[in-house]
Amino acid sequence: DVRQMKTSNGNTSIMDMFEKGKVLKICAPMVRYSKLAFRSLVRKYNCDICFTPMIVAADFMRSVKARDSEFTTNESDRPLIVQFASHDAQTLADAACVVAPFSDGVDLNCGCPQRWAMSAGYGACLINKPELVKDMVRHIRNQVDNPNYTASIKIRIHKDLRRTVDLCQKAESAGASWITVHGRTAEERHQPVHYDAIKTIKDSVSIPVIANGDIKYLRDVESTHQLTGVDGVMAARGLLANPAMFTGYEDTPLECIWDWVDISIEQGTPFTCFHHHLIYMLERVSSQPERKVFNSLSSTSAVIDYLQNTYGSVDDLGS
C-alpha cells in the first residue's frame, strides 16, 4: 500500500521499499544521462529508484547557478537519490540539507574511477579513507532533520576484500542506510564483475546492499540476486541501451521510444541529449547504415520524421 510508505513530511521512505523478496531496480547515477527527462522515462518502465548524475558538492554550494543547472526535479520524480562527490564532511552535509526537501536521500560517490575525480580527492580514492567516509556519513545523518532521509555510499571493491568489508562495516556503524557495490576494482573496466565479492560484503553487513555492474537484461537482475543475495540491483549502460529493460523487454520497444520523444518535447530537453539517448536506444535494433543516417540528423523534427518513417508511430502498434 503506497499510502503506508508516505512518511511525516510526505516523502516515500526508501527503507520501507526494501521489503523481503522484492529486489529493487535502480537507475544508476550517470554523468549527462541520468537527468530528469531520462529518470521520467525509466520510471514508466518499472524502475523503483533513480539517482541524479554525480554533483560535486563544493561547486553546488558555491553558486545558485550551479545548483539550478545541476539539480532539476519535479513532483513525480520520486523516489530520488542525489549523488554527491565530496571529500569534506561539512560541505557534503550542507549540500544534503539543500536537496533534502526535494529528494529521499543522498549518496556519496566512492566509486568513480576517472582520473580527474581521483586527483581531486573524490570518487574511488575514498575507498582508501574509511575514517573520512564514516565522518561524512555521520555528518549527513546528524544534520538532515528528516529521520527517513537516507545516507548511502556507492563503492568499488579493493583487491584485498578485507579492506572493503572493513569500509562497509565502518560506514554501517556511522549510520549508512545502504551500500551500492560496483563489483570491480578502480583499475578494472570491462572485466567480469566479482559476484563473490558482492556476496561477501552482503554477508558482512546488516544494512541493504545493492549490486552494480553488467546488468543488461531483466534476467540479470534475478541471476545477480541468486548469486549474491543482494537487496537490489543498479543498472547504467543496460538502461541507456533499453530504458524498458526492467519490464522484461529484450530491446527498446517502440512505445518507449515515442515516450522518450514526448517527455523530451514536454521538458524541453536539449537536442544533443535527446539525440544521444536515441542513439543508445536504437543501437541494438538498427543496422550500421541506418545508424549512420540517424547519427547525422541535426534537428528534433528530422529525428521525429526519421522515426516515423523507419519504425512507424505508436498508433501503428495496434495494427
N, C-alpha and C positions, 0 to 999 in steps of 0.2 A: 504494500500500500504506500503510494508516493507520499501521502499526507503525513505518515508517521516519520518520514525521513526529513521533514522540514524541521529545522531547529528554531530556537527562540528568535533569531533575527531573520528568519525566513530562508536561511541557507539550507541546502541539502548537506547533511553531514556525510562526508565521504566515508568515514569509518563504518557507518551503517551499511554501506554498499558491499563491504567485504563479507557477504553472507557465506555461510558454509555451502560449498558445492557450486557456487557461481564464480566462474573465472572472469574477472573484469577485463574488458577490452579497452585499451588505452591508445590514444594518438600521441605519438612522441613529440617532444619539442624539436622543431626543425627550422633552422635559420631560413628566413624568407618564405617558408612554406606553411608552417602551422598557424597562419594568421586567421583572423575572424572568419573570412569567407570560406576557407577550407574547413575550419572547425564546424561551421554551419552545415557544410556538405556531409562530412563523415558522421555527424550526429544523426542525420536522417537514415544512416545505414548501420545501426547497432553499435556505435562507438559509445562507451559508457562515460569516459572521462577524457578531456582534451587538455593538452599542455600548450602554453604560448611558446613562441620561439624564445631562446635564451636572451635575457636582457641583462646588460652589465649594470649592476645596482648603483655604482658610483655615478655613472653617466645619467642614469634615470633620476637620481636625487639632485643632480646638478642643475637641470633645467626643465622648465614646464614644457618646452618644445620637445625635448627628448621623451618626456612622459606621454605627450599626446601622440607622437609618431610611433612609439614603441608598443604602446598598450591600448588596444581598441577592443571593446566588447559591447554586448547588448544584453537585453533581458533574458533571451533564450540561450545564451552562451554559457550554460552551466551543466554539470559541474566543471569548473575551470581551475586549473593549477597554473600559477605564474612561475616560470622558472627564471631564477637569477644566477648570474655569475658574480661572485664576490670573494674577497679574502679578508673582509673586515666585518666583525660581528655587528657593530652598531649600525653601519651603513646598510647592511642586509636587513636588520630589524626595522630600520626606518622605512626602507622600501616596502617591506612586508606590511607595515601599518598603512602605507598609502594605498596599496592594492586590496587589502583585506575586505573592505566593504563591497568590492566588485568581483570577488573570487572566493574559492573554497579552500585554498591552501597555497603555500609557496614551496618551491623545490629548489634545493641548492645543487648547482651543477658541479659534480666532482668527477666528470667523465669525459669532457670534451678534450680530444687528443690533439687539437690543432695547435700549431707552433705558437701563434700569436697569443692564444689563451694561456698556454703553459708558461710562456715567458713573462706574461703579466701577473702570474701567480694565481690564475683561475683554472677551472676545469680539472683535468685528470691529475694535476700535480697535488691537488688537495687530498687524494687518497693516501698520500705520504705524510699528512698532517692531521692525525686523528684528534689531537687535543684542540686544534683550531676548529675542526668540523663540529666537535662536541660543543664548543663555546658558541658557534654560530647558531646551531640548532636551539640551544638553550635560550639565546637572546630572542629568537623569534617567539618561542614558547612563552617567555616571560612578558613580552611587550605587546603582542597582539591580544586584545582583551576578549576575543571570542573563543571560548574553550573548545568549540567544534572545528576551529580553523586548523588545518593540518600543516605540519612542517616535515617535509620529506627530503631525502637526498637521492641523487642518481649517480651511480659509481661505475667504474670499470674494475676489473679484478687485478690483483698482484700475481706475479709468477709464484710467489710464496703465499699460498692461500691463507695461511695462518694470520698474515698481516691484514687480509681483507676481513676475515672473521672478527679480528680484534677491532677494526674500524667500525664494523657494523654493530658490534656489541656496545661500543662506546657511544655511537650515535643513538642507539636504543636507550641507553641509560640517561642520555641527555634529554630524552623526550621525543625522539623522532617518531613520526606517525607510521611511516612505512619506508621501504628502501627499494629503489629500482636498480637491478643489476644488469648491466650490459656484459654479457658473458665473454668478454675478450679483455686482454691487457691493453694498455695505452699504445703499445707498439703494433698490436695486431689490427689489420684492416679487414681483409676478406677471408681470413682463416675461419675454420669451423668454430661455432660457439661452444664454449666449455659448459655443457649442461651439468656435468658432475659438480663443477664449482658452484653453480647456482643452487644446486640441491644442498650442498654442504652449508651454504650461507642460510638457506631457508631453514635447515635443521638446527642452526645455532642461534637463531633469534626467535622471539615470540611475537614480534610485530609482522604485519603482512609484507611479503616480498613479491615484487613484480619482475618478470623476466623480459629482457630486451635483446634483440639480435636475431636476424633471419626469420622473421615471421612474414611469410609471403601469402599464405592461404589460410582459410579458417581451420583446416585440418592441422596446421602447425600450432594453433592455439591449444588444441586438445593434446597433441603429442608432447608439447613443451610442458603442459600441466602434468601429464603422466610421468614424464622423466624427472621432473624437479619438485612437484608438489606445490608450486607457486600459487599465489592468490590472484594473479592477473598477468596479462602479457601486454607489452607495448610494441607497437609497430611503427616504423618510419617509412622506409622505401616501399614496403609492401602496400601501404595505404596510398602513397603517391601514385603507384602504378595502378591501383584499383581501390578507390575510396569506398567501394561497396564490399570490400574483402570480408569484413566482419559479419556480413549477412550470408556468406557462403558462395557468392558468385566467384567463378574462376577468373573471369576477366571483367573489366569495367562494363556494366550493362548500359545500353543506350539511354535508358531513363536517367541514370546517374550523370551521364554526360550533359544531358539537357538541364538537369537540376543545377549543375555547375554553371551553365550559361545563365540561367535565371538568377541564381544567387549573385553572380558576378555583376550582372547588369543592375540588379537591385542595390547592391552595396557599392557600386562604383569602383570595382576592382581595377587597378591599372592594367593596361593591355598586356604588358610583359608578363606579369604574374598570371593573368587569365590564360594566356597562350602557353606559358611554361607548364602549367598544370595539365592542360590538354595534351601537350606533347608526351608527358609521362603516362597519362591515362590511355592514350591511343597506341602506345609503343608495342604492346603485345598483340594488338588486334589489327595492325596495319602493315602493309608491305613497305619495303625500302623506298620504291618510287613514290608511293603515297606520302610517306613521311617527309621526303624531300620537298614535295609540294607544300604540305601542311606547315612545315617548319619555316618556310619562306613567307607565309602570309603575314601581312603587316597591319591589319585593322580588325576590329571586332566584327564588323559587318562581313568582311571577307571570310573570317573564320566561320561565322554562322552560315553563310551561303555554302561553304565547303562541307560543313557537317550535314546540312540539309540534303545536298546533292549526293553525298557519299553514303550516308547512313540513314537518311530519312528523318522525319520528325517523330516526336512521341506519339502523335495521332496515328502514325502508321503502325505502331506497335501492336495494336489490336488486330490489324488486318492480316 
